[in-house]
């Protein structure tokens, strides 16, 4: 199946596999959901795909230990968008 076949599949729709989410750049789109159901733990798609660079600052600070000043320097230098 291609992406269109999956999005149009009545069985997947009935099972609640397909979810419609708002994306900040492309608007409302159908996304593939979680392919399993768990009895005691709810599973769901929490958000649409992030936009490019949405998590850059967080990754630099929390994972790489960059300071806010260093991140700001990289942005001013045009290294980060």
PDB file of N, CA, C and O in Angstrom:
ATOM      1  N   UNK A   1       0.843  -1.189   0.000  1.00  0.00           N
ATOM      2  CA  UNK A   1       0.000   0.000   0.000  1.00  0.00           C
ATOM      3  C   UNK A   1       0.884   1.247   0.000  1.00  0.00           C
ATOM      4  O   UNK A   1       1.910   1.299   0.678  1.00  0.00           O
ATOM      5  N   UNK A   2       0.471   2.231  -0.761  1.00  0.00           N
ATOM      6  CA  UNK A   2       1.173   3.503  -0.693  1.00  0.00           C
ATOM      7  C   UNK A   2       0.489   4.402   0.351  1.00  0.00           C
ATOM      8  O   UNK A   2      -0.505   3.999   0.954  1.00  0.00           O
ATOM      9  N   UNK A   3       1.010   5.599   0.561  1.00  0.00           N
ATOM     10  CA  UNK A   3       0.472   6.481   1.600  1.00  0.00           C
ATOM     11  C   UNK A   3      -1.004   6.817   1.363  1.00  0.00           C
ATOM     12  O   UNK A   3      -1.783   6.877   2.315  1.00  0.00           O
ATOM     13  N   UNK A   4      -1.389   7.033   0.114  1.00  0.00           N
ATOM     14  CA  UNK A   4      -2.791   7.350  -0.190  1.00  0.00           C
ATOM     15  C   UNK A   4      -3.692   6.161   0.120  1.00  0.00           C
ATOM     16  O   UNK A   4      -4.776   6.333   0.677  1.00  0.00           O
ATOM     17  N   UNK A   5      -3.251   4.953  -0.237  1.00  0.00           N
ATOM     18  CA  UNK A   5      -4.029   3.747   0.064  1.00  0.00           C
ATOM     19  C   UNK A   5      -4.259   3.612   1.569  1.00  0.00           C
ATOM     20  O   UNK A   5      -5.363   3.290   2.007  1.00  0.00           O
ATOM     21  N   UNK A   6      -3.223   3.857   2.347  1.00  0.00           N
ATOM     22  CA  UNK A   6      -3.338   3.754   3.805  1.00  0.00           C
ATOM     23  C   UNK A   6      -4.315   4.804   4.331  1.00  0.00           C
ATOM     24  O   UNK A   6      -5.172   4.492   5.158  1.00  0.00           O
ATOM     25  N   UNK A   7      -4.192   6.038   3.860  1.00  0.00           N
ATOM     26  CA  UNK A   7      -5.060   7.123   4.328  1.00  0.00           C
ATOM     27  C   UNK A   7      -6.521   6.893   3.964  1.00  0.00           C
ATOM     28  O   UNK A   7      -7.416   7.378   4.657  1.00  0.00           O
ATOM     29  N   UNK A   8      -6.770   6.154   2.881  1.00  0.00           N
ATOM     30  CA  UNK A   8      -8.144   5.896   2.433  1.00  0.00           C
ATOM     31  C   UNK A   8      -8.695   4.548   2.898  1.00  0.00           C
ATOM     32  O   UNK A   8      -9.839   4.216   2.589  1.00  0.00           O
ATOM     33  N   UNK A   9      -7.911   3.775   3.628  1.00  0.00           N
ATOM     34  CA  UNK A   9      -8.320   2.433   4.010  1.00  0.00           C
ATOM     35  C   UNK A   9      -9.428   2.466   5.072  1.00  0.00           C
ATOM     36  O   UNK A   9      -9.205   2.980   6.168  1.00  0.00           O
ATOM     37  N   UNK A  10     -10.620   1.927   4.766  1.00  0.00           N
ATOM     38  CA  UNK A  10     -11.736   1.972   5.715  1.00  0.00           C
ATOM     39  C   UNK A  10     -11.466   1.177   6.997  1.00  0.00           C
ATOM     40  O   UNK A  10     -11.917   1.567   8.074  1.00  0.00           O
ATOM     41  N   UNK A  11     -10.740   0.075   6.882  1.00  0.00           N
ATOM     42  CA  UNK A  11     -10.443  -0.726   8.072  1.00  0.00           C
ATOM     43  C   UNK A  11      -9.557   0.058   9.048  1.00  0.00           C
ATOM     44  O   UNK A  11      -9.816   0.073  10.251  1.00  0.00           O
ATOM     45  N   UNK A  12      -8.513   0.709   8.523  1.00  0.00           N
ATOM     46  CA  UNK A  12      -7.625   1.485   9.385  1.00  0.00           C
ATOM     47  C   UNK A  12      -8.355   2.665  10.024  1.00  0.00           C
ATOM     48  O   UNK A  12      -8.098   3.016  11.175  1.00  0.00           O
ATOM     49  N   UNK A  13      -9.260   3.267   9.269  1.00  0.00           N
ATOM     50  CA  UNK A  13     -10.064   4.369   9.834  1.00  0.00           C
ATOM     51  C   UNK A  13     -10.952   3.861  10.965  1.00  0.00           C
ATOM     52  O   UNK A  13     -11.029   4.482  12.025  1.00  0.00           O
ATOM     53  N   UNK A  14     -11.610   2.753  10.744  1.00  0.00           N
ATOM     54  CA  UNK A  14     -12.520   2.186  11.746  1.00  0.00           C
ATOM     55  C   UNK A  14     -11.766   1.794  13.019  1.00  0.00           C
ATOM     56  O   UNK A  14     -12.302   1.933  14.118  1.00  0.00           O
ATOM     57  N   UNK A  15     -10.556   1.319  12.887  1.00  0.00           N
ATOM     58  CA  UNK A  15      -9.743   0.921  14.047  1.00  0.00           C
ATOM     59  C   UNK A  15      -9.154   2.117  14.788  1.00  0.00           C
ATOM     60  O   UNK A  15      -8.572   1.959  15.862  1.00  0.00           O
ATOM     61  N   UNK A  16      -9.303   3.315  14.217  1.00  0.00           N
ATOM     62  CA  UNK A  16      -8.761   4.507  14.859  1.00  0.00           C
ATOM     63  C   UNK A  16      -7.265   4.671  14.672  1.00  0.00           C
ATOM     64  O   UNK A  16      -6.616   5.406  15.417  1.00  0.00           O
ATOM     65  N   UNK A  17      -6.717   3.987  13.678  1.00  0.00           N
ATOM     66  CA  UNK A  17      -5.273   4.056  13.422  1.00  0.00           C
ATOM     67  C   UNK A  17      -4.863   5.401  12.830  1.00  0.00           C
ATOM     68  O   UNK A  17      -3.779   5.906  13.122  1.00  0.00           O
ATOM     69  N   UNK A  18      -5.705   5.966  12.019  1.00  0.00           N
ATOM     70  CA  UNK A  18      -5.390   7.227  11.361  1.00  0.00           C
ATOM     71  C   UNK A  18      -5.847   8.392  12.233  1.00  0.00           C
ATOM     72  O   UNK A  18      -6.972   8.406  12.733  1.00  0.00           O
ATOM     73  N   UNK A  19      -4.966   9.357  12.406  1.00  0.00           N
ATOM     74  CA  UNK A  19      -5.308  10.530  13.213  1.00  0.00           C
ATOM     75  C   UNK A  19      -5.071  11.787  12.391  1.00  0.00           C
ATOM     76  O   UNK A  19      -4.142  11.858  11.587  1.00  0.00           O
ATOM     77  N   UNK A  20      -5.921  12.766  12.608  1.00  0.00           N
ATOM     78  CA  UNK A  20      -5.782  14.027  11.899  1.00  0.00           C
ATOM     79  C   UNK A  20      -5.237  15.053  12.880  1.00  0.00           C
ATOM     80  O   UNK A  20      -5.837  15.313  13.923  1.00  0.00           O
ATOM     81  N   UNK A  21      -4.086  15.635  12.531  1.00  0.00           N
ATOM     82  CA  UNK A  21      -3.421  16.590  13.407  1.00  0.00           C
ATOM     83  C   UNK A  21      -3.073  17.859  12.646  1.00  0.00           C
ATOM     84  O   UNK A  21      -2.862  17.832  11.433  1.00  0.00           O
ATOM     85  N   UNK A  22      -3.017  18.954  13.361  1.00  0.00           N
ATOM     86  CA  UNK A  22      -2.642  20.242  12.789  1.00  0.00           C
ATOM     87  C   UNK A  22      -1.120  20.365  12.808  1.00  0.00           C
ATOM     88  O   UNK A  22      -0.487  20.197  13.850  1.00  0.00           O
ATOM     89  N   UNK A  23      -0.543  20.659  11.653  1.00  0.00           N
ATOM     90  CA  UNK A  23       0.896  20.894  11.545  1.00  0.00           C
ATOM     91  C   UNK A  23       1.099  22.388  11.297  1.00  0.00           C
ATOM     92  O   UNK A  23       0.372  22.978  10.498  1.00  0.00           O
ATOM     93  N   UNK A  24       2.076  23.014  11.969  1.00  0.00           N
ATOM     94  CA  UNK A  24       2.231  24.461  11.847  1.00  0.00           C
ATOM     95  C   UNK A  24       2.597  24.960  10.456  1.00  0.00           C
ATOM     96  O   UNK A  24       2.356  26.128  10.150  1.00  0.00           O
ATOM     97  N   UNK A  25       3.166  24.123   9.609  1.00  0.00           N
ATOM     98  CA  UNK A  25       3.554  24.571   8.272  1.00  0.00           C
ATOM     99  C   UNK A  25       2.625  24.098   7.162  1.00  0.00           C
ATOM    100  O   UNK A  25       2.479  24.793   6.156  1.00  0.00           O
ATOM    101  N   UNK A  26       1.997  22.946   7.311  1.00  0.00           N
ATOM    102  CA  UNK A  26       1.193  22.400   6.211  1.00  0.00           C
ATOM    103  C   UNK A  26      -0.286  22.250   6.542  1.00  0.00           C
ATOM    104  O   UNK A  26      -1.057  21.770   5.711  1.00  0.00           O
ATOM    105  N   UNK A  27      -0.692  22.651   7.735  1.00  0.00           N
ATOM    106  CA  UNK A  27      -2.096  22.566   8.113  1.00  0.00           C
ATOM    107  C   UNK A  27      -2.498  21.184   8.587  1.00  0.00           C
ATOM    108  O   UNK A  27      -1.657  20.385   8.999  1.00  0.00           O
ATOM    109  N   UNK A  28      -3.778  20.912   8.524  1.00  0.00           N
ATOM    110  CA  UNK A  28      -4.316  19.652   9.019  1.00  0.00           C
ATOM    111  C   UNK A  28      -3.975  18.517   8.058  1.00  0.00           C
ATOM    112  O   UNK A  28      -4.229  18.608   6.857  1.00  0.00           O
ATOM    113  N   UNK A  29      -3.397  17.448   8.603  1.00  0.00           N
ATOM    114  CA  UNK A  29      -2.999  16.298   7.797  1.00  0.00           C
ATOM    115  C   UNK A  29      -3.331  15.006   8.528  1.00  0.00           C
ATOM    116  O   UNK A  29      -3.427  14.974   9.754  1.00  0.00           O
ATOM    117  N   UNK A  30      -3.503  13.943   7.754  1.00  0.00           N
ATOM    118  CA  UNK A  30      -3.733  12.621   8.330  1.00  0.00           C
ATOM    119  C   UNK A  30      -2.370  11.977   8.591  1.00  0.00           C
ATOM    120  O   UNK A  30      -1.501  11.956   7.720  1.00  0.00           O
ATOM    121  N   UNK A  31      -2.205  11.461   9.792  1.00  0.00           N
ATOM    122  CA  UNK A  31      -0.958  10.810  10.190  1.00  0.00           C
ATOM    123  C   UNK A  31      -1.242   9.368  10.581  1.00  0.00           C
ATOM    124  O   UNK A  31      -2.335   9.035  11.040  1.00  0.00           O
ATOM    125  N   UNK A  32      -0.244   8.526  10.391  1.00  0.00           N
ATOM    126  CA  UNK A  32      -0.342   7.149  10.883  1.00  0.00           C
ATOM    127  C   UNK A  32      -0.312   7.204  12.401  1.00  0.00           C
ATOM    128  O   UNK A  32       0.449   7.967  12.995  1.00  0.00           O
ATOM    129  N   UNK A  33      -1.138   6.398  13.007  1.00  0.00           N
ATOM    130  CA  UNK A  33      -1.209   6.366  14.458  1.00  0.00           C
ATOM    131  C   UNK A  33      -0.343   5.272  15.046  1.00  0.00           C
ATOM    132  O   UNK A  33       0.570   4.769  14.390  1.00  0.00           O
ATOM    133  N   UNK A  34      -0.625   4.914  16.256  1.00  0.00           N
ATOM    134  CA  UNK A  34       0.085   3.830  16.936  1.00  0.00           C
ATOM    135  C   UNK A  34      -0.559   2.522  16.488  1.00  0.00           C
ATOM    136  O   UNK A  34      -1.775   2.370  16.606  1.00  0.00           O
ATOM    137  N   UNK A  35       0.229   1.571  15.977  1.00  0.00           N
ATOM    138  CA  UNK A  35      -0.351   0.364  15.387  1.00  0.00           C
ATOM    139  C   UNK A  35      -0.807  -0.693  16.381  1.00  0.00           C
ATOM    140  O   UNK A  35      -1.190  -1.786  15.963  1.00  0.00           O
ATOM    141  N   UNK A  36      -0.782  -0.415  17.667  1.00  0.00           N
ATOM    142  CA  UNK A  36      -1.245  -1.388  18.659  1.00  0.00           C
ATOM    143  C   UNK A  36      -2.082  -0.682  19.706  1.00  0.00           C
ATOM    144  O   UNK A  36      -2.021   0.540  19.843  1.00  0.00           O
ATOM    145  N   UNK A  37      -2.855  -1.448  20.435  1.00  0.00           N
ATOM    146  CA  UNK A  37      -3.673  -0.935  21.534  1.00  0.00           C
ATOM    147  C   UNK A  37      -3.255  -1.692  22.787  1.00  0.00           C
ATOM    148  O   UNK A  37      -3.039  -2.903  22.751  1.00  0.00           O
ATOM    149  N   UNK A  38      -3.143  -0.969  23.888  1.00  0.00           N
ATOM    150  CA  UNK A  38      -2.748  -1.581  25.149  1.00  0.00           C
ATOM    151  C   UNK A  38      -3.893  -1.428  26.143  1.00  0.00           C
ATOM    152  O   UNK A  38      -4.546  -0.386  26.182  1.00  0.00           O
ATOM    153  N   UNK A  39      -4.135  -2.439  26.928  1.00  0.00           N
ATOM    154  CA  UNK A  39      -5.288  -2.432  27.825  1.00  0.00           C
ATOM    155  C   UNK A  39      -5.133  -1.460  28.996  1.00  0.00           C
ATOM    156  O   UNK A  39      -6.118  -0.854  29.415  1.00  0.00           O
ATOM    157  N   UNK A  40      -3.940  -1.301  29.525  1.00  0.00           N
ATOM    158  CA  UNK A  40      -3.773  -0.465  30.716  1.00  0.00           C
ATOM    159  C   UNK A  40      -3.044   0.846  30.438  1.00  0.00           C
ATOM    160  O   UNK A  40      -3.006   1.720  31.304  1.00  0.00           O
ATOM    161  N   UNK A  41      -2.477   0.997  29.268  1.00  0.00           N
ATOM    162  CA  UNK A  41      -1.718   2.207  28.948  1.00  0.00           C
ATOM    163  C   UNK A  41      -2.230   2.797  27.645  1.00  0.00           C
ATOM    164  O   UNK A  41      -2.151   2.153  26.599  1.00  0.00           O
ATOM    165  N   UNK A  42      -2.754   4.014  27.698  1.00  0.00           N
ATOM    166  CA  UNK A  42      -3.222   4.618  26.452  1.00  0.00           C
ATOM    167  C   UNK A  42      -2.037   4.986  25.550  1.00  0.00           C
ATOM    168  O   UNK A  42      -1.035   5.529  26.015  1.00  0.00           O
ATOM    169  N   UNK A  43      -2.167   4.691  24.292  1.00  0.00           N
ATOM    170  CA  UNK A  43      -1.139   5.024  23.310  1.00  0.00           C
ATOM    171  C   UNK A  43      -1.766   5.947  22.280  1.00  0.00           C
ATOM    172  O   UNK A  43      -2.825   5.647  21.729  1.00  0.00           O
ATOM    173  N   UNK A  44      -1.118   7.059  22.024  1.00  0.00           N
ATOM    174  CA  UNK A  44      -1.654   7.980  21.017  1.00  0.00           C
ATOM    175  C   UNK A  44      -0.534   8.821  20.437  1.00  0.00           C
ATOM    176  O   UNK A  44       0.532   8.969  21.035  1.00  0.00           O
ATOM    177  N   UNK A  45      -0.795   9.365  19.270  1.00  0.00           N
ATOM    178  CA  UNK A  45       0.117  10.314  18.659  1.00  0.00           C
ATOM    179  C   UNK A  45      -0.155  11.644  19.339  1.00  0.00           C
ATOM    180  O   UNK A  45      -1.279  12.144  19.299  1.00  0.00           O
ATOM    181  N   UNK A  46       0.863  12.220  19.961  1.00  0.00           N
ATOM    182  CA  UNK A  46       0.665  13.433  20.751  1.00  0.00           C
ATOM    183  C   UNK A  46       0.760  14.712  19.936  1.00  0.00           C
ATOM    184  O   UNK A  46       0.169  15.727  20.306  1.00  0.00           O
ATOM    185  N   UNK A  47       1.489  14.676  18.843  1.00  0.00           N
ATOM    186  CA  UNK A  47       1.629  15.888  18.034  1.00  0.00           C
ATOM    187  C   UNK A  47       2.085  15.523  16.633  1.00  0.00           C
ATOM    188  O   UNK A  47       2.552  14.412  16.379  1.00  0.00           O
ATOM    189  N   UNK A  48       1.940  16.481  15.735  1.00  0.00           N
ATOM    190  CA  UNK A  48       2.416  16.295  14.369  1.00  0.00           C
ATOM    191  C   UNK A  48       3.938  16.337  14.363  1.00  0.00           C
ATOM    192  O   UNK A  48       4.556  16.678  15.372  1.00  0.00           O
ATOM    193  N   UNK A  49       4.534  15.999  13.252  1.00  0.00           N
ATOM    194  CA  UNK A  49       5.990  16.036  13.130  1.00  0.00           C
ATOM    195  C   UNK A  49       6.491  17.453  13.420  1.00  0.00           C
ATOM    196  O   UNK A  49       5.846  18.431  13.042  1.00  0.00           O
ATOM    197  N   UNK A  50       7.629  17.558  14.084  1.00  0.00           N
ATOM    198  CA  UNK A  50       8.145  18.899  14.392  1.00  0.00           C
ATOM    199  C   UNK A  50       8.650  19.594  13.134  1.00  0.00           C
ATOM    200  O   UNK A  50       9.017  18.944  12.155  1.00  0.00           O
ATOM    201  N   UNK A  51       8.662  20.914  13.174  1.00  0.00           N
ATOM    202  CA  UNK A  51       9.228  21.649  12.052  1.00  0.00           C
ATOM    203  C   UNK A  51      10.746  21.651  12.190  1.00  0.00           C
ATOM    204  O   UNK A  51      11.283  21.463  13.282  1.00  0.00           O
ATOM    205  N   UNK A  52      11.416  21.862  11.090  1.00  0.00           N
ATOM    206  CA  UNK A  52      12.887  21.840  11.086  1.00  0.00           C
ATOM    207  C   UNK A  52      13.434  22.838  12.104  1.00  0.00           C
ATOM    208  O   UNK A  52      13.066  24.013  12.099  1.00  0.00           O
ATOM    209  N   UNK A  53      14.303  22.363  12.959  1.00  0.00           N
ATOM    210  CA  UNK A  53      14.946  23.214  13.944  1.00  0.00           C
ATOM    211  C   UNK A  53      14.157  23.444  15.221  1.00  0.00           C
ATOM    212  O   UNK A  53      14.626  24.157  16.108  1.00  0.00           O
ATOM    213  N   UNK A  54      12.978  22.863  15.337  1.00  0.00           N
ATOM    214  CA  UNK A  54      12.127  23.109  16.499  1.00  0.00           C
ATOM    215  C   UNK A  54      12.773  22.681  17.807  1.00  0.00           C
ATOM    216  O   UNK A  54      12.523  23.292  18.846  1.00  0.00           O
ATOM    217  N   UNK A  55      13.590  21.654  17.773  1.00  0.00           N
ATOM    218  CA  UNK A  55      14.195  21.128  18.997  1.00  0.00           C
ATOM    219  C   UNK A  55      15.689  21.440  19.114  1.00  0.00           C
ATOM    220  O   UNK A  55      16.349  20.959  20.035  1.00  0.00           O
ATOM    221  N   UNK A  56      16.218  22.228  18.205  1.00  0.00           N
ATOM    222  CA  UNK A  56      17.657  22.487  18.180  1.00  0.00           C
ATOM    223  C   UNK A  56      18.162  23.079  19.489  1.00  0.00           C
ATOM    224  O   UNK A  56      19.133  22.586  20.062  1.00  0.00           O
ATOM    225  N   UNK A  57      17.511  24.127  19.958  1.00  0.00           N
ATOM    226  CA  UNK A  57      17.974  24.786  21.182  1.00  0.00           C
ATOM    227  C   UNK A  57      17.945  23.828  22.372  1.00  0.00           C
ATOM    228  O   UNK A  57      18.885  23.791  23.166  1.00  0.00           O
ATOM    229  N   UNK A  58      16.884  23.066  22.489  1.00  0.00           N
ATOM    230  CA  UNK A  58      16.769  22.111  23.583  1.00  0.00           C
ATOM    231  C   UNK A  58      17.869  21.051  23.520  1.00  0.00           C
ATOM    232  O   UNK A  58      18.459  20.710  24.545  1.00  0.00           O
ATOM    233  N   UNK A  59      18.146  20.532  22.331  1.00  0.00           N
ATOM    234  CA  UNK A  59      19.185  19.513  22.162  1.00  0.00           C
ATOM    235  C   UNK A  59      20.554  20.088  22.514  1.00  0.00           C
ATOM    236  O   UNK A  59      21.337  19.453  23.219  1.00  0.00           O
ATOM    237  N   UNK A  60      20.837  21.292  22.021  1.00  0.00           N
ATOM    238  CA  UNK A  60      22.135  21.901  22.301  1.00  0.00           C
ATOM    239  C   UNK A  60      22.338  22.135  23.794  1.00  0.00           C
ATOM    240  O   UNK A  60      23.427  21.912  24.322  1.00  0.00           O
ATOM    241  N   UNK A  61      21.286  22.585  24.467  1.00  0.00           N
ATOM    242  CA  UNK A  61      21.417  22.896  25.895  1.00  0.00           C
ATOM    243  C   UNK A  61      21.394  21.649  26.773  1.00  0.00           C
ATOM    244  O   UNK A  61      22.258  21.485  27.634  1.00  0.00           O
ATOM    245  N   UNK A  62      20.421  20.775  26.566  1.00  0.00           N
ATOM    246  CA  UNK A  62      20.262  19.641  27.485  1.00  0.00           C
ATOM    247  C   UNK A  62      21.180  18.467  27.183  1.00  0.00           C
ATOM    248  O   UNK A  62      21.699  17.833  28.101  1.00  0.00           O
ATOM    249  N   UNK A  63      21.383  18.173  25.911  1.00  0.00           N
ATOM    250  CA  UNK A  63      22.214  17.022  25.564  1.00  0.00           C
ATOM    251  C   UNK A  63      23.690  17.373  25.410  1.00  0.00           C
ATOM    252  O   UNK A  63      24.564  16.586  25.775  1.00  0.00           O
ATOM    253  N   UNK A  64      23.963  18.560  24.866  1.00  0.00           N
ATOM    254  CA  UNK A  64      25.347  18.929  24.595  1.00  0.00           C
ATOM    255  C   UNK A  64      25.918  19.917  25.604  1.00  0.00           C
ATOM    256  O   UNK A  64      27.115  20.204  25.580  1.00  0.00           O
ATOM    257  N   UNK A  65      25.068  20.442  26.493  1.00  0.00           N
ATOM    258  CA  UNK A  65      25.542  21.324  27.550  1.00  0.00           C
ATOM    259  C   UNK A  65      25.895  22.733  27.111  1.00  0.00           C
ATOM    260  O   UNK A  65      26.622  23.424  27.824  1.00  0.00           O
ATOM    261  N   UNK A  66      25.407  23.186  25.958  1.00  0.00           N
ATOM    262  CA  UNK A  66      25.674  24.554  25.514  1.00  0.00           C
ATOM    263  C   UNK A  66      24.941  25.534  26.420  1.00  0.00           C
ATOM    264  O   UNK A  66      23.851  25.241  26.911  1.00  0.00           O
ATOM    265  N   UNK A  67      25.537  26.685  26.635  1.00  0.00           N
ATOM    266  CA  UNK A  67      24.889  27.733  27.420  1.00  0.00           C
ATOM    267  C   UNK A  67      23.944  28.518  26.508  1.00  0.00           C
ATOM    268  O   UNK A  67      24.024  28.428  25.283  1.00  0.00           O
ATOM    269  N   UNK A  68      23.057  29.282  27.124  1.00  0.00           N
ATOM    270  CA  UNK A  68      22.147  30.128  26.344  1.00  0.00           C
ATOM    271  C   UNK A  68      22.936  31.139  25.520  1.00  0.00           C
ATOM    272  O   UNK A  68      22.580  31.436  24.380  1.00  0.00           O
ATOM    273  N   UNK A  69      24.021  31.669  26.111  1.00  0.00           N
ATOM    274  CA  UNK A  69      24.856  32.635  25.385  1.00  0.00           C
ATOM    275  C   UNK A  69      25.482  32.005  24.148  1.00  0.00           C
ATOM    276  O   UNK A  69      25.535  32.636  23.092  1.00  0.00           O
ATOM    277  N   UNK A  70      25.958  30.767  24.269  1.00  0.00           N
ATOM    278  CA  UNK A  70      26.579  30.084  23.132  1.00  0.00           C
ATOM    279  C   UNK A  70      25.563  29.826  22.025  1.00  0.00           C
ATOM    280  O   UNK A  70      25.867  30.011  20.847  1.00  0.00           O
ATOM    281  N   UNK A  71      24.371  29.404  22.394  1.00  0.00           N
ATOM    282  CA  UNK A  71      23.315  29.165  21.404  1.00  0.00           C
ATOM    283  C   UNK A  71      22.980  30.479  20.700  1.00  0.00           C
ATOM    284  O   UNK A  71      22.802  30.503  19.482  1.00  0.00           O
ATOM    285  N   UNK A  72      22.894  31.567  21.461  1.00  0.00           N
ATOM    286  CA  UNK A  72      22.593  32.880  20.874  1.00  0.00           C
ATOM    287  C   UNK A  72      23.703  33.313  19.903  1.00  0.00           C
ATOM    288  O   UNK A  72      23.422  33.873  18.843  1.00  0.00           O
ATOM    289  N   UNK A  73      24.962  33.051  20.273  1.00  0.00           N
ATOM    290  CA  UNK A  73      26.094  33.375  19.390  1.00  0.00           C
ATOM    291  C   UNK A  73      25.981  32.617  18.072  1.00  0.00           C
ATOM    292  O   UNK A  73      26.197  33.187  17.003  1.00  0.00           O
ATOM    293  N   UNK A  74      25.642  31.333  18.150  1.00  0.00           N
ATOM    294  CA  UNK A  74      25.509  30.524  16.941  1.00  0.00           C
ATOM    295  C   UNK A  74      24.370  31.019  16.071  1.00  0.00           C
ATOM    296  O   UNK A  74      24.466  30.994  14.844  1.00  0.00           O
ATOM    297  N   UNK A  75      23.292  31.467  16.696  1.00  0.00           N
ATOM    298  CA  UNK A  75      22.164  32.001  15.916  1.00  0.00           C
ATOM    299  C   UNK A  75      22.551  33.316  15.245  1.00  0.00           C
ATOM    300  O   UNK A  75      22.243  33.520  14.071  1.00  0.00           O
ATOM    301  N   UNK A  76      23.214  34.201  15.967  1.00  0.00           N
ATOM    302  CA  UNK A  76      23.636  35.498  15.400  1.00  0.00           C
ATOM    303  C   UNK A  76      24.636  35.304  14.263  1.00  0.00           C
ATOM    304  O   UNK A  76      24.643  36.076  13.305  1.00  0.00           O
ATOM    305  N   UNK A  77      25.479  34.275  14.365  1.00  0.00           N
ATOM    306  CA  UNK A  77      26.463  33.999  13.327  1.00  0.00           C
ATOM    307  C   UNK A  77      25.840  33.321  12.104  1.00  0.00           C
ATOM    308  O   UNK A  77      26.514  33.133  11.092  1.00  0.00           O
ATOM    309  N   UNK A  78      24.559  32.955  12.192  1.00  0.00           N
ATOM    310  CA  UNK A  78      23.889  32.324  11.062  1.00  0.00           C
ATOM    311  C   UNK A  78      24.154  30.823  10.973  1.00  0.00           C
ATOM    312  O   UNK A  78      23.782  30.180   9.991  1.00  0.00           O
ATOM    313  N   UNK A  79      24.789  30.273  11.989  1.00  0.00           N
ATOM    314  CA  UNK A  79      25.067  28.841  11.995  1.00  0.00           C
ATOM    315  C   UNK A  79      23.810  28.053  12.288  1.00  0.00           C
ATOM    316  O   UNK A  79      23.610  26.960  11.758  1.00  0.00           O
ATOM    317  N   UNK A  80      22.966  28.614  13.134  1.00  0.00           N
ATOM    318  CA  UNK A  80      21.655  28.015  13.455  1.00  0.00           C
ATOM    319  C   UNK A  80      20.578  28.902  12.887  1.00  0.00           C
ATOM    320  O   UNK A  80      20.708  30.126  12.872  1.00  0.00           O
ATOM    321  N   UNK A  81      19.528  28.289  12.426  1.00  0.00           N
ATOM    322  CA  UNK A  81      18.401  29.067  11.901  1.00  0.00           C
ATOM    323  C   UNK A  81      17.321  29.194  12.933  1.00  0.00           C
ATOM    324  O   UNK A  81      16.290  29.816  12.674  1.00  0.00           O
TER     325      UNK A  81
END
